[in-house]
C-alpha cells in the first residue's frame, strides 16, 4: 500500500511538472475563485434591505459618483428600487395585473377592472398565510393593496382622467401631480374660455363620456416620487388646510386624544417626517399612492401614451412641447401656466407648479428616509422609467462611505 502511494505521488509530481499539469492547477484555482465569488454574492443578496454597507465592506467603496461610474455598475439607489420591486411589486405587475396589450393602442384601460378585480385579487393572495406571496411581500405592500382596492378611498374617482374633445385627448392626473392646475386648465378648455366656469373640482362632471371617445390620445405628467412624497407630507401634515384630514392615520398623527407623537414632534418637522415615513403605510392616503396605480394602473399602458411630460425642471419645456403637439390647447396653457413669461422653450429651466418641495429635500430627508421612500415607490422608478435624483444618490453614497469608515 505504501509503495502504491509512493508511486501515485511520483506520478502526480510528474504531472505538475508538465504543461498539462499546470493547466490543471490553474483550472482548479479559477473554479475555486468562481465559487468563492458566488458565495460573496449570495451573502450580499441574503443581507437586509439596507445591505449597501455590507456590499461596500466586501467589495470596497465606489471611487466615483454615478455620473462618472461605468454604465454597467448600478448606483445604490437603483439597487434599492430594483430589489424592492422584485420583492414587492413584480408578482403584481407580471402575473396578477400584468401590462395590457391592446389591439388598438388608444383603447382606454379598464379602470374599474384594475381596482376591483386585479388589486382586490392581489390583496386576497397576500393575506393568505403560508403562501409565497404572503411570505415574500412586505407588510407595507399588503396595506397598499388593501387601501388602493377600497371602493371609496378616492383613487378610483373619475376626475383622475380629464377628457378633452378638441383635441381628442385624455389627460391622466393624480394627487400631488399638479392636479389643481390641470383641473383649472381642463375646465376653461371644455367651456371654450367663455369666462363662465363652475368650480373647477366639478368640471369633470361635464366632460365628454369616455365611452364616446374610445380613440383619444393619452397624456400624463410624471413627478419624482421623493419630491412628490415630501410635497404631500408638507401639504397634508404640516401646512394642511383641507376640510378632510389627509395626514393618515389621523389617530396616530393629528388626533389630540389618541396621537402618541403629536406632542413629541410638534416643534420638530424633520423628526415628524422621519416618523411619518416609517408609519404612514398603516393607512395609505390617496395623495401618497404610487403614480403607477393611478388612472387604471398607469404602469400597464404607459408605453401607449402619446405624450409623457415631467413635473421637474423641464416642466415648462414639456408644457411647450404639449402645446406644439396639440395647438388647440395653447390658450389654456397660457392662461393657467403663463408659459410666455418663462421665456422661449430653449431657455426654460425652471421648476413647475406644485414642485416647491424640491428645494426642501435636503432639509427633511436622511439616508434612512431616502431608502424607505425608494422602496415604497419602486414601481414608479422601475416601470415608469423615472430617474433617481442625484442628490439622493449622493446622500446614499456618502452614508455608505461613512459606514465603511467606522
N, C-alpha and C positions, 0 to 999 in steps of 0.2 A: 504493500500500500504506500509506504514511504517512497519507494522507487517510482511509483506512478505519479505521486505528487511532484517529485523532483523533475520527472520527465515533462509533466504538464507545465511546470514553472519555466523550464528551459524553452519550451515551445512558445509560451506566452511572451517571454523576453525577446525571443527572435521575432515574433510578430510585431512587437512595439518598435523594434529597430528597423522594420521595413516601412516602405511608403504607405502600404495599405493599413499598417498598424497605426500610423499617425492619423490617417483619415478616420479610423475607428474612434480614436481618442477624442479628436475634435468633434465628431458627430455626437458622441455621448455627452461631451461638455455643452454643446449647443442645445441638446434636448433637455438637459438639466436646467439650463438657464431659462428655456421656454416655459417649463413647468413652474419655475420659481416666479416668473413674471405673472403667470396665470394666478398663482397663489396671492401675489400682491394685489392684482386686480380684484379677485374675489373678496379680499379683506376690505378693499375700498368700497365695493358695491354693498357689502354687508354692514357698512358703518351706518351711523344715524343719518337723518335727513340733512343734518348740518355737518357733513363729513369733509368739507373742503380743507379744514385744518389737518385732518388725518391724511388726506391725499398729499398736501404740501409737505408734511413731515416725512412721507415716504419718498416723494419724487423731488422735493426741493421747491422753493417758491419760484413763480414765474419771474423772469428777468425784466419783462416789459409789459405795458398795458395792452388791452385788447386791440387798440388801434394800430399797434405795431407788431403784434404777435402773428405768427403764421396762421393762415386761414383755416388750417386743419386742426387747430387747437381751440377747444371750446373755452369760453370765458366761464367764470364762476357762476355768474347769473344765468347763463344759458344752461349750465349743468343742473342748476336748481330747478328751472322750469321744465326741462325735459324729464328729469327724474320724477317730479310731481305729476306731470302729465301722464307718464306711464303708469304710475301708481293709482291715480285717482280718475283721470278722465278718459283714458284710452279705451277701456271697456265700453263706455257710453258712446263714444264717437265713432267706434269702428264696428261694434256688434249690435248694441241695443238701439241706438238712434244714429245710424251712420249718415254720411254725406249723401245728399239727394242727387239723383241724376234724372233730369227731365228730358223727354223727347223735345220739348220746346223750352229753351233755356230761360224764357221770360215768364214761364208759369210761376205763380206765387207759391210759396211753401205752405203746406197745411198747418197753419199756426196752431189751431186747436189740437190737432193730432200730436204735435210735438209736446205740448204741455200735459194734455190729459192722458195720452196713451204712452208716449215714449218715456217721459220723465217719471210718470207715475209707476210705470213698469220697473224702471231702474230703481226707484225708491223701494219698491217691494223686494226686489232682489237683494238690495243692500241691507235690508233689515232681517234677512233670514240667517240666523246664526249657523255657523259651521260651513257656509258656502264660501267659495273663493272670493266672491265679491265682498261679503261682509268682513272677511279676514284681511283683505287687501286694502279696501277703501278706508281712508282716514275719516275720523268722526265728522270733521267739518264738511267733507264732501257729501256725506249722507244727510246732514242737515240742510245743505244746499239743495239737494234733490227734493227733500221734504218740503222746503219752503217755496221752491220755484214751482212745484207741481200744484200748489194750492190754487184753488179757483179764484179766490178774491184777494190775492196779495198784490195786485196792481200790474205785474209784469205782463199779464195777458191782455191788458187793456188795448182796445183798437186804436187808441191815439198814438201808439208806437209806430204806426205805419201811416204816413201822410200821403194821400193820393192827390196828385195834380192831374188836370185834364189837358192843359196845353202848357207845356209838353206833356205827353203821356209818361209820367214819372212817379215812382213810388219811393218816398224818402223814409228810410228806417231811422228812427230817433229813439233815444233811451236816456234814462235819468243820468244826470251829471255828464251829459254829452252835448251841451248846448241846446237842450230841448226847448227851453222857453223862447229863445230867439228863433229857432226853426219853426215853432208853432206860430209865432207872430208873422214870420215870413209867409208861411202857408196860408194863414188867414187873410192877409192882404191880397195874395195872388188869387185865391178862389173867389174873392169878392171884387175882382177886377180893379183894385186900387181906387174904389169909389170914396173912401174916407168913412164909410159907414160899416164898422166892423163890430161883430159881437165880441164878447170876452174871449180872448184867444184860446183859452183852455177848452172852449166849447165848439170851436170852428170845425173840429174833426167830425162833428155830428152832421155837418152839411157837405162833406166832401163826397165825390162820386164813390159809389159802392165798388169794392174790389172786384166783384163778380162781373161788372160791366167793363172792367179794364184788365183783362187777363194777360195782355201782352205788353204791359207797361215796362219801361226800363226801370232799373232799381239803383238807388244811390245811398251811400252812407258815409258819415264822417267818424272815423275811429279816434280814440283817445288813449294815451299811455295809461295803463291801469294803475301804476304807482301815483301818478298825478291825479287821476280820477278818484282814487280811494281817499287821498288826503283832502281833496276838494269836498267830497261827500262828508267826511268827518268834520271839517271846519264849518260847513254849511248846516249840517243836521245836529251836531253835538255841541258846538261852541257858539256859533252865531245864529242859532235856529230861531226863526220867527214864524214857522208854519203853524197852522191850527192843529195839525196832526204831528205828534212827536215821532220822528223817524229814527231817532237815536236808540235803536233797539238792541237787546231787550230793555225796555224802559224801566222795568223793575230793578235792573242792575245799574243803570246809568243815571236816570233822571227822576225816579220816584223818591221823594224825600223820606218816605216811610219805610221803604224796602231796600234802597240802594246801599250796598256795602262800600261803595267807592266815592260817592258824591262829595263828602267832606274831605276825603283823602286827596282828591285831585282837583278841587275847586280852584286853586290858585296855581296849578301846575299843568298847563295844557299838554306839554310833552309827555309827562307821566300818564296823563289821561289817554293820550294817543297810544302809548305802549300797552296799556291795559286793554284798550278797545281792540287793538289789532288781534290780541290773543283770544278775546272772548266774544266778539260780535257774532261769530258763526253760530252761537247758541240760538240766534234767531236772525236769519238773513232778511234784511230790508231790501226792497226793490231798487233802491238807489245804489246798492253795492253788489248786485248780482252781475256776474261777468257779462261783458258785451256779447260774447258768443252765444248766450242763451236768449238774447232779445230777438224780437221780430221773427218768432217762429223757429229760432235756432239759427242764428246768423252764420255759425261755422258750417252749416250744412250746405249753404249755397253762395258763400261769399265770392267764389270764383265766377259766378254768373252775374255779378253786379256790373253794370256798365260804367259806374263811377264810384271810386273809393277815395275819399279825402282824409285828411288828418287834422286833429284839433290842436296840434302843437305849433311850432314856429312857422310851419308852412301853411297855416290855416287860411290866411288871406290870399296867398298864391293859389291854393286849391279852390277857394271861392271864385277866383278869377277864371280858373280852369273850368269850373262848373258853369259859369256864365257863358264862356266860349262854346261849350258843348251844347248848352241849352239856352240860346239867346233870349227866349221869351221869359226867362227868369231874371233878366237884368234889372228891371225896375224894383222888384222885391229885394234883390240882393243889395242894391244901392240904398234903398230906404232903411232897411233893418241893420245892415252891417257896415254901411257907409264906406264901401270899398274904395271909392275915388280918393278919399282923404289919406289913404295909406300908400298912395303913390302907384307907380306903374308896377306891373306884376314882377318884372325882373329886379325890382328894388325892394320888394316887400320882404321883410324878415322880422315880423313881429308876432307876438303871441296873440291868439284869437280870443273871442269871448269865452267866458267861463273857464279860463285857463290860468287864473291868478295864483292858484295853488302851486304852480310850477316854480314860482320864486321863493317858496317857503319849504321846499322839500328837505333842505339841509337843517332847517330849524326843528324838524319833527322826526325825521327818520333816523334810525340807528341800524347797524348791520343786522341785528335780530329782526326788526320790523320789516326791513327790506326783504329778508329771506322769507318771512311769513307771507307777505303780500305777493311776492313772486310765486309762491306755492299756490295760494288761493286762485290766482288768475293765470295759471299756466296755460289753460286752454286758449286764452286770448293771445298770449305771446306765441304759442305754437301754431294754432290753426288760423288765426287772423294775421299771422306773419308780422307781429309788431316787434319793434326793436327795443331792447332793454336800454334805458338811457345811460349815458356814460358815467354820470355822477353816481349811479347805483353800483355799476361795475367797479368804479374806483373805491367806493366805500367798502365793498366786499373784499376787494383785493388788499386794501390797507389793513382791514381787520384780520385777514388770513396771515398776512406777513407779521403782524404784531403777535398773533397767537403762536407763530412759528419761532419767534424770538424769545418767548417766555421760557 
